[in-house]
Amino acid sequence: MLLGVNIDHVATLRNARGGLEPNLIQAALICEKAGADGITVHLREDRRHTKDNDVKELKAVLTTRLNLEMALTDEMQKIALDILPENVCLVPEKREEVTTEGGLEVASRVEFVKDFVSPLVNAGIVVSLFIDPDKTQVEAAAKTGAQFIELHTGKYSEAYGTENEQIEFDNLKNAAALANKLGLKVNAGHGLTYENVHRMHQIPELIELNIGHNIIAHAVFDGLEKAVKDMKELIQ
């Protein structure tokens, strides 16, 4: 499996005091050096961590891939079409949430999502839909023109080590198998840690895991390069 590293929380730390430290671009380059296959940032409406200029600079310097997480708004679509990241992951967004709380609702608005996705794909961007491991959402995603889905692993991560772990894991496994059958490629992420990520090996359809907070948390103690290398080793 490939590893995409989300560096939003480096920007969170930077913004706590203002200025440039810790430097987001330097963090991205360290992640690449350590073996990251791509760099993920979420450009939120309120710009609470990653900023517009961060995205532009990352696109200019990365040698892997820039994966831009964003909401389905006209503003974000324009930014993506201007910057042309290699990948876009469309996510739900609420200003009051601390982090993304669930998957995108696709089933009730397939045509809207399809119309939003089309110009991105036509511009050469690979589009993923961040969805819950739900049969209805997977089937709807397959009708939108997006090439990928990213399965929300949050419920699995929260249930890890409890009696509900296997239920949540089976939901992921079944959703990935269905997506593959319908012609979608499959990534996964949210809440994955050094302790629970090993079970992702049991889902053969998975191409890439996007992991951020746990890597940055470990980097506080171990350094960013080692934190990325350790996670890369686990997912390989």
Order of alpha helices (4+ residues) and beta strands (2+ residues): beta-alpha-alpha-beta-alpha-beta-alpha-beta-alpha-beta-alpha-beta-alpha-alpha-beta-beta-alpha-alpha
